[in-house]
Amino acid sequence: MTNKHPITECIETQLQSYLNDLKGTPPSDIYQMVLTVVEKPVLELVMQHAKQNQSLAAQYLGINRNTLHKKLVEHQILK
């Protein structure tokens, strides 16, 4: 038995619940849905941790600062 990361288990459980709730209706755009649902809270928490410093937050996330800025705008996180 492999040890799964708790986040992986949470996503698997919630995604399975979502699929079960569809009751046979074909799912659509699951990949984008999961990315959107996961990405926003990650960005919010990292920005809080970086005290709203986008350069530092981008460094923590391992992405370019311009990419982070674009994502913050997309998710309406910028204040």
C-alpha positions as protocol buffer text, in pm:
chain_id: "A"
residue {
  index: 1
  type: MET
  ca { x: 0 y: 0 z: 0 }
}
residue {
  index: 2
  type: THR
  ca { x: 140 y: 339 z: -100 }
}
residue {
  index: 3
  type: ASN
  ca { x: 123 y: 639 z: 126 }
}
residue {
  index: 4
  type: LYS
  ca { x: -68 y: 917 z: -46 }
}
residue {
  index: 5
  type: HIS
  ca { x: -28 y: 1281 z: 36 }
}
residue {
  index: 6
  type: PRO
  ca { x: -332 y: 1409 z: 232 }
}
residue {
  index: 7
  type: ILE
  ca { x: -405 y: 1667 z: -39 }
}
residue {
  index: 8
  type: THR
  ca { x: -412 y: 1390 z: -301 }
}
residue {
  index: 9
  type: GLU
  ca { x: -657 y: 1189 z: -91 }
}
residue {
  index: 10
  type: CYS
  ca { x: -878 y: 1495 z: -41 }
}
residue {
  index: 11
  type: ILE
  ca { x: -889 y: 1572 z: -414 }
}
residue {
  index: 12
  type: GLU
  ca { x: -960 y: 1209 z: -502 }
}
residue {
  index: 13
  type: THR
  ca { x: -1242 y: 1188 z: -248 }
}
residue {
  index: 14
  type: GLN
  ca { x: -1403 y: 1513 z: -359 }
}
residue {
  index: 15
  type: LEU
  ca { x: -1366 y: 1435 z: -729 }
}
residue {
  index: 16
  type: GLN
  ca { x: -1521 y: 1091 z: -680 }
}
residue {
  index: 17
  type: SER
  ca { x: -1809 y: 1252 z: -492 }
}
residue {
  index: 18
  type: TYR
  ca { x: -1856 y: 1501 z: -777 }
}
residue {
  index: 19
  type: LEU
  ca { x: -1861 y: 1221 z: -1034 }
}
residue {
  index: 20
  type: ASN
  ca { x: -2107 y: 1020 z: -824 }
}
residue {
  index: 21
  type: ASP
  ca { x: -2335 y: 1323 z: -792 }
}
residue {
  index: 22
  type: LEU
  ca { x: -2357 y: 1344 z: -1171 }
}
residue {
  index: 23
  type: LYS
  ca { x: -2558 y: 1019 z: -1163 }
}
residue {
  index: 24
  type: GLY
  ca { x: -2448 y: 911 z: -1511 }
}
residue {
  index: 25
  type: THR
  ca { x: -2444 y: 1255 z: -1672 }
}
residue {
  index: 26
  type: PRO
  ca { x: -2117 y: 1288 z: -1865 }
}
residue {
  index: 27
  type: PRO
  ca { x: -1873 y: 1523 z: -1690 }
}
residue {
  index: 28
  type: SER
  ca { x: -1730 y: 1822 z: -1872 }
}
residue {
  index: 29
  type: ASP
  ca { x: -1411 y: 2027 z: -1834 }
}
residue {
  index: 30
  type: ILE
  ca { x: -1302 y: 1848 z: -1514 }
}
residue {
  index: 31
  type: TYR
  ca { x: -936 y: 1941 z: -1559 }
}
residue {
  index: 32
  type: GLN
  ca { x: -1002 y: 2316 z: -1572 }
}
residue {
  index: 33
  type: MET
  ca { x: -1256 y: 2293 z: -1288 }
}
residue {
  index: 34
  type: VAL
  ca { x: -1006 y: 2123 z: -1056 }
}
residue {
  index: 35
  type: LEU
  ca { x: -727 y: 2364 z: -1147 }
}
residue {
  index: 36
  type: THR
  ca { x: -947 y: 2665 z: -1079 }
}
residue {
  index: 37
  type: VAL
  ca { x: -1080 y: 2530 z: -751 }
}
residue {
  index: 38
  type: VAL
  ca { x: -731 y: 2445 z: -624 }
}
residue {
  index: 39
  type: GLU
  ca { x: -537 y: 2739 z: -769 }
}
residue {
  index: 40
  type: LYS
  ca { x: -730 y: 3025 z: -608 }
}
residue {
  index: 41
  type: PRO
  ca { x: -685 y: 2919 z: -243 }
}
residue {
  index: 42
  type: VAL
  ca { x: -319 y: 2835 z: -309 }
}
residue {
  index: 43
  type: LEU
  ca { x: -261 y: 3184 z: -448 }
}
residue {
  index: 44
  type: GLU
  ca { x: -451 y: 3349 z: -164 }
}
residue {
  index: 45
  type: LEU
  ca { x: -263 y: 3163 z: 109 }
}
residue {
  index: 46
  type: VAL
  ca { x: 79 y: 3214 z: -48 }
}
residue {
  index: 47
  type: MET
  ca { x: 9 y: 3585 z: -96 }
}
residue {
  index: 48
  type: GLN
  ca { x: -89 y: 3611 z: 271 }
}
residue {
  index: 49
  type: HIS
  ca { x: 225 y: 3424 z: 373 }
}
residue {
  index: 50
  type: ALA
  ca { x: 435 y: 3659 z: 155 }
}
residue {
  index: 51
  type: LYS
  ca { x: 257 y: 3961 z: 307 }
}
residue {
  index: 52
  type: GLN
  ca { x: 117 y: 4054 z: -37 }
}
residue {
  index: 53
  type: ASN
  ca { x: 468 y: 4073 z: -189 }
}
residue {
  index: 54
  type: GLN
  ca { x: 417 y: 3936 z: -539 }
}
residue {
  index: 55
  type: SER
  ca { x: 787 y: 3882 z: -609 }
}
residue {
  index: 56
  type: LEU
  ca { x: 829 y: 3679 z: -293 }
}
residue {
  index: 57
  type: ALA
  ca { x: 505 y: 3487 z: -353 }
}
residue {
  index: 58
  type: ALA
  ca { x: 617 y: 3405 z: -708 }
}
residue {
  index: 59
  type: GLN
  ca { x: 945 y: 3277 z: -568 }
}
residue {
  index: 60
  type: TYR
  ca { x: 761 y: 3057 z: -314 }
}
residue {
  index: 61
  type: LEU
  ca { x: 540 y: 2919 z: -591 }
}
residue {
  index: 62
  type: GLY
  ca { x: 828 y: 2865 z: -833 }
}
residue {
  index: 63
  type: ILE
  ca { x: 665 y: 3075 z: -1105 }
}
residue {
  index: 64
  type: ASN
  ca { x: 745 y: 3401 z: -1282 }
}
residue {
  index: 65
  type: ARG
  ca { x: 618 y: 3718 z: -1113 }
}
residue {
  index: 66
  type: ASN
  ca { x: 431 y: 3819 z: -1431 }
}
residue {
  index: 67
  type: THR
  ca { x: 259 y: 3480 z: -1438 }
}
residue {
  index: 68
  type: LEU
  ca { x: 158 y: 3525 z: -1074 }
}
residue {
  index: 69
  type: HIS
  ca { x: 23 y: 3873 z: -1146 }
}
residue {
  index: 70
  type: LYS
  ca { x: -183 y: 3737 z: -1437 }
}
residue {
  index: 71
  type: LYS
  ca { x: -327 y: 3461 z: -1216 }
}
residue {
  index: 72
  type: LEU
  ca { x: -408 y: 3707 z: -936 }
}
residue {
  index: 73
  type: VAL
  ca { x: -603 y: 3919 z: -1183 }
}
residue {
  index: 74
  type: GLU
  ca { x: -779 y: 3612 z: -1329 }
}
residue {
  index: 75
  type: HIS
  ca { x: -893 y: 3502 z: -983 }
}
residue {
  index: 76
  type: GLN
  ca { x: -977 y: 3859 z: -876 }
}
residue {
  index: 77
  type: ILE
  ca { x: -737 y: 3838 z: -583 }
}
residue {
  index: 78
  type: LEU
  ca { x: -556 y: 4169 z: -637 }
}
residue {
  index: 79
  type: LYS
  ca { x: -668 y: 4441 z: -403 }
}
